[in-house]
Amino acid sequence: MLIEFFFRLRAHGLKVSITELLDLLNALEQQVIFASVDDFYALSRMILVKDESQYDRFDRAFAEYFAGVNEVDIAASIPQEWLQKSLQRQLSDEDKAKLQALGGLDELLKQFNERLAEQQKRHAGGNKWIGTGGTSPFGAYGYNPEGIRIGQEGSNARRAVKVWDKREFADLDTDAELSNRNIKLALRKLRKFARTGAASELDLPETIRATGKQGMLDLRWQPERHNAIKVLILFDVGGSMDDYIYECQQLFAAVRSEFKHLEFYYFHNCVYEGVWKSNQRRFHEQTPLTEVLNKYGNDYKLIFVGDATMGPYEIAYPGGSVEHWNEEPGQVWMQRLLNHYPKAAWLNPQPQNRWGYYHSVQMMAEIMENRMFPLTLDGLSSAIAALR
């Protein structure tokens, strides 16, 4: 039972074990759920998926096995221009009443395939061919009381036998670009909780143990759990980093919501003797890097975010900065940061296959002792492992 489902999940890269399949079968035997595909979806996902970032892989496998999404993809077989909205007929109640249904989904699919084989061009406003704005059962932005709506958001008739809109899945695995949601999923791997402060939370296991030993109720208390992780982020801004503003905004929004102890500053290309909080005041209100080192202890996790794309001299030589005269090379300041913050990583939003084209990226990766990772879910997970 469910062996094919099991193999379909494995084919989509989910690390499902036989033990978990047996747990699912046992839950079904115990009638935890009954006669509901939606309930089975929730139950099987809860038992079989170990990581939230794999939910979309599970959805694709589930859809293929139970709904045949890949086997019946009508939208993919129709030229996109046939479905572009150009006109939309306004029908009277009398016109709508005259329209006759074709006789169910099987008949609709049969006639759809026949018309798709015959049709040679785009149609709009008609009552037969695949198109837009008419009374045909097939297409978009028209009216038919019992049709197949394709490539349209919403429904004019508020009724259809089947909606075959192409389903889009947001990849949350491997090299998928990060969104606010999956950044948060990855960052949770970094969060570390420690018990600090006054003993104000009931310690239930210890209370049970002490009560059993004493023979009378003996309440035991413990400090409340708090997020103990401290994060310092340095963002590269300007120049080539303008192409990655959206990714950096997503990362910044996610880390702000995940960590109570978060500090951030900006720099350009390479870190020198000063960083800043406001880009509008970058030339007037810089914070000396020595002040940052003195203010934030070595218990902070340090994260650089930048594409490391610059002239090699900006890293290796005094006066290499393109904006000011730096007395000491950027690599000297980088090493001071890394000596103070042993737990450090660099997130690079530039596609990793381009890194080899820039000598500066290789130089910065060497300074970081190869703790440079792509700004993808997989890269962020690797960076978190380095920070831990």
C-alpha positions as CSV (number, residue, x, y, z in Angstrom):
1,M,0.0,0.0,0.0
2,L,1.3,3.5,-1.0
3,I,4.5,2.0,-2.4
4,E,4.2,4.0,-5.6
5,F,3.6,7.1,-3.6
6,F,6.7,6.4,-1.5
7,F,8.8,6.0,-4.7
8,R,7.4,9.2,-6.2
9,L,8.5,11.1,-3.1
10,R,12.0,9.6,-3.3
11,A,12.1,10.6,-7.0
12,H,11.5,14.2,-6.0
13,G,14.5,14.2,-3.6
14,L,12.6,13.7,-0.3
15,K,14.6,11.6,2.1
16,V,11.7,9.4,3.1
17,S,12.5,6.2,5.0
18,I,10.6,2.9,5.2
19,T,10.1,3.6,8.9
20,E,8.2,6.8,8.2
21,L,6.1,5.0,5.5
22,L,5.2,2.3,8.1
23,D,4.3,5.1,10.6
24,L,1.9,6.6,8.0
25,L,0.3,3.2,7.3
26,N,-0.1,2.6,11.0
27,A,-1.8,6.0,11.3
28,L,-4.2,5.0,8.5
29,E,-5.0,1.6,10.1
30,Q,-5.8,3.5,13.4
31,Q,-8.1,5.7,11.3
32,V,-6.5,8.9,12.4
33,I,-8.1,10.3,9.2
34,F,-10.7,8.7,7.0
35,A,-11.9,9.2,3.4
36,S,-10.4,12.7,2.8
37,V,-7.6,13.5,0.4
38,D,-7.1,16.8,2.2
39,D,-6.7,15.1,5.5
40,F,-4.4,12.5,4.0
41,Y,-2.3,15.3,2.6
42,A,-1.9,17.0,6.0
43,L,-1.2,13.7,7.8
44,S,1.3,12.4,5.2
45,R,3.2,15.6,5.1
46,M,3.4,15.8,8.8
47,I,4.8,12.2,9.1
48,L,7.0,12.1,5.9
49,V,8.6,15.6,5.7
50,K,11.4,16.3,8.1
51,D,12.2,19.9,7.0
52,E,9.8,22.7,6.2
53,S,12.0,23.7,3.2
54,Q,11.0,20.5,1.5
55,Y,7.2,21.2,1.5
56,D,7.1,22.2,-2.1
57,R,8.9,19.1,-3.2
58,F,6.3,17.1,-1.3
59,D,3.5,19.2,-3.0
60,R,4.8,18.4,-6.5
61,A,5.1,14.7,-5.7
62,F,1.7,14.6,-4.1
63,A,0.1,16.4,-7.0
64,E,1.7,14.0,-9.6
65,Y,0.6,10.9,-7.7
66,F,-3.0,11.9,-6.7
67,A,-4.0,14.5,-9.3
68,G,-1.9,13.8,-12.3
69,V,-0.6,17.3,-12.7
70,N,2.2,16.4,-15.0
71,E,0.1,14.0,-17.1
72,V,-2.7,16.5,-17.8
73,D,-1.3,19.9,-18.5
74,I,-3.7,21.5,-20.9
75,A,-2.3,25.1,-20.5
76,A,1.2,24.0,-21.7
77,S,-0.2,22.8,-25.0
78,I,-1.8,26.1,-26.0
79,P,0.2,29.0,-27.5
80,Q,0.3,31.8,-25.0
81,E,-0.9,34.4,-27.6
82,W,-4.2,32.5,-27.9
83,L,-5.0,33.3,-24.3
84,Q,-4.0,37.0,-24.2
85,K,-7.0,39.2,-23.3
86,S,-8.1,41.4,-26.2
87,L,-11.9,41.7,-26.0
88,Q,-14.6,40.4,-23.8
89,R,-18.2,40.1,-24.8
90,Q,-20.9,41.3,-22.5
91,L,-23.8,38.9,-22.6
92,S,-27.4,39.4,-21.6
93,D,-29.2,37.0,-19.3
94,E,-31.1,35.7,-22.3
95,D,-27.8,35.0,-24.2
96,K,-26.4,33.2,-21.2
97,A,-29.5,31.1,-20.8
98,K,-29.2,29.9,-24.4
99,L,-25.8,28.4,-23.9
100,Q,-25.8,24.7,-23.5
101,A,-23.3,22.6,-21.6
102,L,-21.4,20.0,-23.6
103,G,-22.1,17.1,-21.2
104,G,-19.5,16.8,-18.5
105,L,-15.7,16.7,-18.1
106,D,-15.1,13.7,-20.3
107,E,-16.9,15.2,-23.2
108,L,-15.2,18.5,-22.6
109,L,-11.7,16.9,-22.7
110,K,-12.6,15.0,-25.8
111,Q,-13.8,18.1,-27.7
112,F,-10.9,20.1,-26.4
113,N,-8.3,17.7,-27.9
114,E,-10.2,17.6,-31.2
115,R,-10.3,21.4,-31.5
116,L,-6.7,21.7,-30.4
117,A,-5.7,19.4,-33.2
118,E,-7.7,21.4,-35.8
119,Q,-7.0,24.9,-34.7
120,Q,-4.3,26.8,-36.5
121,K,-4.5,30.4,-35.1
122,R,-5.7,32.6,-32.3
123,H,-9.5,33.3,-32.0
124,A,-11.3,35.9,-29.9
125,G,-15.0,36.5,-29.3
126,G,-16.2,33.2,-30.8
127,N,-18.2,30.3,-29.6
128,K,-16.2,27.3,-30.7
129,W,-12.4,27.6,-30.8
130,I,-9.9,27.9,-28.0
131,G,-9.6,31.6,-27.4
132,T,-10.6,34.7,-25.4
133,G,-13.7,36.8,-24.8
134,G,-16.4,34.6,-26.3
135,T,-18.7,31.8,-25.3
136,S,-16.5,28.9,-26.2
137,P,-16.1,26.4,-23.4
138,F,-12.3,26.5,-23.9
139,G,-10.1,29.5,-23.1
140,A,-10.1,32.7,-21.0
141,Y,-12.0,35.9,-20.3
142,G,-15.3,34.7,-21.8
143,Y,-18.5,33.1,-20.6
144,N,-19.6,29.5,-20.6
145,P,-21.6,27.9,-17.8
146,E,-19.6,24.7,-17.9
147,G,-16.2,25.0,-19.5
148,I,-12.5,24.6,-19.0
149,R,-10.9,27.9,-18.0
150,I,-7.2,28.2,-19.0
151,G,-4.7,30.9,-18.2
152,Q,-7.2,33.2,-16.5
153,E,-7.2,34.6,-13.0
154,G,-10.7,34.5,-11.5
155,S,-13.9,33.3,-13.3
156,N,-16.5,35.3,-15.2
157,A,-19.1,32.6,-14.8
158,R,-18.1,31.7,-11.2
159,R,-18.5,28.1,-12.4
160,A,-16.4,25.5,-14.2
161,V,-16.0,21.8,-14.5
162,K,-12.2,22.0,-13.9
163,V,-9.7,24.8,-13.6
164,W,-6.5,23.9,-15.4
165,D,-4.5,26.9,-14.6
166,K,-0.8,26.0,-14.6
167,R,0.3,25.6,-11.0
168,E,3.6,27.3,-10.1
169,F,5.7,26.0,-7.2
170,A,8.1,28.1,-5.3
171,D,11.3,26.1,-5.0
172,L,12.6,26.2,-1.4
173,D,15.6,23.9,-1.9
174,T,19.1,23.5,-3.3
175,D,20.0,26.7,-5.2
176,A,16.7,28.4,-5.1
177,E,16.8,32.2,-4.7
178,L,15.8,33.2,-1.2
179,S,12.5,34.8,-0.2
180,N,11.6,36.2,3.1
181,R,9.8,33.0,4.0
182,N,12.5,30.5,3.3
183,I,15.2,32.7,4.7
184,K,13.4,32.5,8.0
185,L,13.2,28.7,7.7
186,A,17.0,28.6,7.2
187,L,17.8,31.1,10.0
188,R,15.9,29.0,12.5
189,K,18.7,26.5,12.3
190,L,21.0,29.2,13.8
191,R,18.8,30.2,16.7
192,K,20.1,29.1,20.0
193,F,18.1,29.4,23.2
194,A,19.7,29.6,26.6
195,R,18.1,29.9,30.0
196,T,18.9,33.3,31.5
197,G,17.5,35.6,34.1
198,A,15.4,35.0,37.2
199,A,13.8,31.6,37.8
200,S,10.2,32.4,36.8
201,E,9.2,29.4,34.7
202,L,7.9,26.1,36.0
203,D,10.3,23.2,35.5
204,L,7.8,20.4,35.1
205,P,10.2,17.4,34.9
206,E,12.1,18.5,37.9
207,T,8.9,19.3,39.8
208,I,7.7,15.7,39.2
209,R,11.0,14.2,40.3
210,A,11.2,16.3,43.4
211,T,7.5,15.7,44.3
212,G,8.0,11.9,43.9
213,K,11.0,12.0,46.1
214,Q,9.5,14.2,48.8
215,G,6.1,12.6,48.8
216,M,4.4,16.1,48.6
217,L,4.1,18.8,46.0
218,D,7.5,20.4,45.5
219,L,7.5,23.1,42.8
220,R,10.7,23.7,41.0
221,W,11.4,26.8,38.9
222,Q,13.9,27.7,36.1
223,P,14.9,30.8,34.2
224,E,12.8,31.6,31.1
225,R,14.3,30.7,27.7
226,H,15.6,33.6,25.6
227,N,17.2,33.8,22.2
228,A,20.9,34.1,23.0
229,I,22.3,34.5,19.5
230,K,23.9,37.8,18.7
231,V,24.3,38.8,15.1
232,L,26.4,41.6,13.4
233,I,25.8,42.0,9.7
234,L,27.8,44.2,7.4
235,F,26.1,45.0,4.1
236,D,28.0,46.0,0.9
237,V,26.0,48.8,-0.8
238,G,26.2,50.7,-4.1
239,G,27.9,49.9,-7.4
240,S,27.4,46.3,-8.6
241,M,25.4,45.6,-5.4
242,D,22.5,47.6,-6.8
243,D,21.6,44.5,-8.8
244,Y,20.9,42.7,-5.6
245,I,18.9,45.2,-3.6
246,Y,15.8,43.0,-3.5
247,E,17.7,39.9,-2.1
248,C,19.4,42.0,0.6
249,Q,16.1,43.6,1.6
250,Q,14.6,40.1,1.9
251,L,17.5,38.9,4.0
252,F,17.4,42.0,6.2
253,A,13.7,41.7,6.8
254,A,14.1,38.1,7.8
255,V,17.0,38.5,10.2
256,R,15.3,41.4,11.9
257,S,12.3,39.3,12.7
258,E,14.3,36.2,13.8
259,F,16.9,37.7,16.2
260,K,16.5,40.1,19.1
261,H,20.2,40.9,19.3
262,L,20.9,42.2,15.8
263,E,23.3,45.0,14.8
264,F,24.0,46.1,11.2
265,Y,26.3,48.5,9.3
266,Y,27.0,49.3,5.7
267,F,30.3,49.4,3.7
268,H,31.3,49.7,0.1
269,N,33.2,47.0,-1.7
270,C,35.6,46.3,1.1
271,V,35.6,47.1,4.8
272,Y,38.1,49.8,5.8
273,E,38.4,52.0,8.9
274,G,34.8,53.2,9.0
275,V,31.3,51.8,8.5
276,W,27.9,53.6,8.6
277,K,24.2,53.2,9.5
278,S,22.7,55.6,7.1
279,N,23.7,55.7,3.4
280,Q,22.5,59.3,3.1
281,R,25.0,60.3,5.7
282,R,27.8,57.9,4.8
283,F,30.4,60.6,4.4
284,H,29.5,62.5,7.5
285,E,28.4,60.0,10.1
286,Q,30.7,57.0,9.9
287,T,31.4,54.8,12.8
288,P,35.0,53.9,13.3
289,L,35.5,50.1,12.9
290,T,37.6,50.1,16.1
291,E,34.5,51.4,17.9
292,V,32.4,48.5,16.5
293,L,35.1,46.0,17.7
294,N,35.1,47.5,21.2
295,K,31.3,47.8,21.4
296,Y,30.3,44.3,20.2
297,G,32.0,41.3,21.9
298,N,33.4,38.2,20.2
299,D,30.2,36.4,21.1
300,Y,28.5,38.0,18.1
301,K,28.2,36.0,14.8
302,L,29.6,38.2,12.0
303,I,27.9,38.0,8.5
304,F,29.2,39.9,5.5
305,V,26.8,40.4,2.6
306,G,28.3,41.5,-0.7
307,D,29.3,40.4,-4.2
308,A,33.1,41.0,-3.5
309,T,33.4,42.4,-7.0
310,M,36.0,45.1,-7.1
311,G,39.5,45.9,-8.2
312,P,42.1,43.6,-6.4
313,Y,43.9,46.7,-5.3
314,E,40.9,47.7,-3.2
315,I,41.7,44.7,-1.0
316,A,45.5,44.6,-1.1
317,Y,46.9,48.1,-1.1
318,P,46.8,51.3,0.9
319,G,44.8,54.0,-1.0
320,G,43.0,51.3,-2.9
321,S,39.5,52.5,-1.9
322,V,37.6,54.2,-4.7
323,E,36.0,56.7,-2.3
324,H,38.8,57.8,0.0
325,W,42.4,57.4,0.9
326,N,42.7,54.3,3.2
327,E,45.9,54.3,5.2
328,E,45.8,50.5,5.6
329,P,44.8,47.9,3.1
330,G,41.3,46.5,3.3
331,Q,42.6,43.0,4.0
332,V,44.1,44.3,7.2
333,W,40.8,45.5,8.4
334,M,39.1,42.3,7.3
335,Q,41.6,40.3,9.3
336,R,41.0,42.4,12.4
337,L,37.3,41.6,12.2
338,L,37.9,37.9,11.7
339,N,40.4,37.8,14.6
340,H,37.8,39.4,16.9
341,Y,34.8,37.4,15.5
342,P,35.9,33.8,15.0
343,K,32.4,32.8,13.9
344,A,32.0,34.6,10.6
345,A,30.7,33.9,7.1
346,W,30.3,35.8,3.8
347,L,27.1,35.6,1.8
348,N,27.5,36.4,-1.9
349,P,24.3,37.2,-3.9
350,Q,26.2,36.9,-7.2
351,P,25.6,33.5,-8.9
352,Q,28.3,31.1,-7.9
353,N,29.2,30.2,-11.4
354,R,30.4,33.7,-12.0
355,W,32.8,33.9,-9.0
356,G,35.7,32.5,-11.0
357,Y,35.6,35.5,-13.3
358,Y,36.7,38.0,-10.6
359,H,40.0,37.8,-8.9
360,S,38.7,39.9,-6.0
361,V,36.1,37.2,-5.2
362,Q,38.9,34.6,-4.9
363,M,41.0,36.9,-2.7
364,M,38.1,37.6,-0.4
365,A,37.2,33.9,-0.2
366,E,40.8,33.2,0.9
367,I,40.7,35.9,3.5
368,M,37.4,34.3,4.8
369,E,39.2,30.9,4.8
370,N,36.6,29.7,2.2
371,R,33.6,30.7,4.4
372,M,32.0,32.4,1.4
373,F,28.6,31.0,0.4
374,P,26.0,31.9,-2.3
375,L,22.9,33.7,-1.2
376,T,20.7,30.7,-1.8
377,L,18.9,28.4,0.7
378,D,21.6,25.8,0.4
379,G,24.3,28.4,0.7
380,L,22.6,30.0,3.7
381,S,22.3,26.6,5.4
382,S,26.1,26.0,4.8
383,A,26.8,29.5,6.2
384,I,24.8,28.7,9.3
385,A,26.7,25.5,9.8
386,A,30.0,27.5,9.7
387,L,28.6,30.1,12.2
388,R,27.5,27.4,14.6
